[in-house]
Amino acid sequence: MDPYAAPLEHEQVLVRRGERSGLFTIVAVHSTVRGPSLGGCRMWRYDDARAALRDALRLSRAMTYKSAVAGLPLGGGKGVIMLRPETVLGPKLRRAALEDFGDTVDALGGAYVTAEDVGTSATAMDVIATRTRHVTGRAPKHGGSGDPSPFTALGVEAAILASVERSFGGTSLKGRSVAVVGLGHVGLRVARLLARRGAKLVVNDIDPARKADAAKLGARWVSAAKALSAPVDVYCPCALGGVLDHETVGLVQAPIVAGAANNQLASDDVAELLRRRGVLWAPDFVANAGGIINIAQELAPGGYDKRAATVQVRAIADTLATIYAGAQDARITPLEAALALAEERLAEGRG
Ligand SMILES: NC(=O)c1ccc[n+]([C@@H]2O[C@H](COP(=O)([O-])OP(=O)(O)OC[C@H]3O[C@@H](n4cnc5c(N)ncnc54)[C@H](O)[C@@H]3O)[C@@H](O)[C@H]2O)c1
């Protein structure tokens, strides 16, 4: 059985071949129960249409849970512009594909609102905005909130503080050690925030060019394998997903895992393996919601307000504390507690 199979429980899935680019654009609207479905537009190479559709289905579902747990008045959706392995993406074709995607978004009449994701940027959102008004994450000069990464990083910091408080009884990071893997847009910012709080850092990135950043932070550079099994207080995955599976979970020495990466668990049952090992895992879709919380502010009646966004992002710590307490009371994993909270909020939306 395909371990990554996506259940079809969506409200709408629209697949269109773009009239300008000839490329397939897909939008999956998982839920609009709490509000318009919001999720990024991924421009990515796929071997076949099934893989592209599966991505849209899985990621849109995850967005429903992420926004519900964060208490946002939003549902979950996701867009995909499907490139073929052989597609040569010059500036003309890129623009044509983004315009085509804009038409697909517009055809949904506001049920889906797009944002940036892997392969797209604030500039891409400006192109999409020539075809539809259902766009967020545009550059600040266009009234948007720009790059979401600083807010995602702030949310991960809040998640780490809540986890440290739960495990050690205080939020001070002085003398605490953290292994950050992936020093990209989010990870490097997280590392900076933690260094400022006095944490000792162990870091890794697949890209050796990041060693200079590590040196500036006074962080110790180790291999990815060493970072995973480092005897630190917190393991903070900020690269790609699937890092914790049935094999790697046994290597984790840190009592806390909290990071930005999406889909950290290769499968949901890994959450129970972590619990049995006494590892506190901050569900990824709770810890990394800072970016979407910030973007949601663009849709607020008064328009984008950075200060309000910051307050809401910091509240990820409170959400996580509630999830941890609920998990302990019910003797379930933080993942199950987070999903239960999401279901509760979805039920409120339906009621
Ligand atoms: N950017 C956001 O606002 C945001 C929001 C929510 C979730 N996320 C998730 O957080 C993660 C990081 O996002 P980002 O925007 O910083 O991406 P990014 O591409 O800027 O950074 C990822 C970093 O990880 C490194 N990397 C990749 N594979 C690696 C590996 N196997 N071992 C070590 N390092 C590796 C890359 O070299 C890069 O420096 C992703 O999983 C993303 O889906 C990001």
The ligand as a Tripos MOL2 file, in Angstrom:
@<TRIPOS>MOLECULE
LIG
   44    48     1     0     0
SMALL
NO_CHARGES

@<TRIPOS>ATOM
      1 N1          9.3540   29.2940    5.2070 N.am      1 LIG1
      2 C1          8.3060   29.1990    6.0070 C.2       1 LIG1
      3 O1          7.7100   30.2120    6.4290 O.2       1 LIG1
      4 C2          7.8160   27.8420    6.4540 C.ar      1 LIG1
      5 C3          6.5370   27.7390    7.0510 C.ar      1 LIG1
      6 C4          6.0970   26.4860    7.5150 C.ar      1 LIG1
      7 C5          6.9090   25.3700    7.3400 C.ar      1 LIG1
      8 N2          8.1420   25.5030    6.7350 N.ar      1 LIG1
      9 C6          8.9610   24.2950    6.6070 C.3       1 LIG1
     10 O2         10.2100   24.5020    7.2630 O.3       1 LIG1
     11 C7         11.2580   23.8470    6.5630 C.3       1 LIG1
     12 C8         12.3380   24.8560    6.1820 C.3       1 LIG1
     13 O3         11.7670   25.8730    5.3580 O.3       1 LIG1
     14 P1         12.6750   27.0510    4.7560 P.3       1 LIG1
     15 O4         11.7300   28.0390    4.1800 O.co2     1 LIG1
     16 O5         13.6710   27.4660    5.7620 O.co2     1 LIG1
     17 O6         13.3890   26.2610    3.5790 O.3       1 LIG1
     18 P2         14.8280   26.5880    2.9460 P.3       1 LIG1
     19 O7         14.8410   25.8600    1.6380 O.co2     1 LIG1
     20 O8         15.1250   28.0410    2.9860 O.co2     1 LIG1
     21 O9         15.8390   25.8810    3.9790 O.3       1 LIG1
     22 C9         15.9980   24.5240    4.0850 C.3       1 LIG1
     23 C10        17.4680   24.2920    4.4770 C.3       1 LIG1
     24 O10        17.6290   22.9020    4.7560 O.3       1 LIG1
     25 C11        18.7980   22.4390    4.1240 C.3       1 LIG1
     26 N3         18.6380   20.9980    3.8920 N.ar      1 LIG1
     27 C12        17.9090   20.3680    2.9470 C.ar      1 LIG1
     28 N4         17.9980   19.0420    3.0900 N.ar      1 LIG1
     29 C13        18.7920   18.8260    4.1520 C.ar      1 LIG1
     30 C14        19.2590   17.6600    4.8030 C.ar      1 LIG1
     31 N5         18.9090   16.4400    4.3790 N.pl3     1 LIG1
     32 N6         20.0860   17.7940    5.8760 N.ar      1 LIG1
     33 C15        20.4490   19.0200    6.3200 C.ar      1 LIG1
     34 N7         20.0320   20.1720    5.7390 N.ar      1 LIG1
     35 C16        19.2110   20.0670    4.6720 C.ar      1 LIG1
     36 C17        18.9180   23.2540    2.8600 C.3       1 LIG1
     37 O11        20.2570   23.2750    2.3650 O.3       1 LIG1
     38 C18        18.4470   24.6340    3.3490 C.3       1 LIG1
     39 O12        19.5210   25.4060    3.8620 O.3       1 LIG1
     40 C19        10.5790   23.1470    5.3770 C.3       1 LIG1
     41 O13        10.2390   21.8290    5.7550 O.3       1 LIG1
     42 C20         9.3160   23.9670    5.1770 C.3       1 LIG1
     43 O14         8.3010   23.2080    4.5530 O.3       1 LIG1
     44 C21         8.6040   26.6960    6.3120 C.ar      1 LIG1
@<TRIPOS>BOND
     1     1     2 1
     2     2     3 2
     3     2     4 1
     4     4     5 ar
     5     4    44 ar
     6     5     6 ar
     7     6     7 ar
     8     7     8 ar
     9     8     9 1
    10     8    44 ar
    11     9    10 1
    12     9    42 1
    13    10    11 1
    14    11    12 1
    15    11    40 1
    16    12    13 1
    17    13    14 1
    18    14    15 2
    19    14    16 1
    20    14    17 1
    21    17    18 1
    22    18    19 2
    23    18    20 1
    24    18    21 1
    25    21    22 1
    26    22    23 1
    27    23    24 1
    28    23    38 1
    29    24    25 1
    30    25    26 1
    31    25    36 1
    32    26    27 ar
    33    26    35 ar
    34    27    28 ar
    35    28    29 ar
    36    29    30 ar
    37    29    35 ar
    38    30    31 1
    39    30    32 ar
    40    32    33 ar
    41    33    34 ar
    42    34    35 ar
    43    36    37 1
    44    36    38 1
    45    38    39 1
    46    40    41 1
    47    40    42 1
    48    42    43 1
@<TRIPOS>SUBSTRUCTURE
     1 LIG1         1 GROUP 0 **** ****
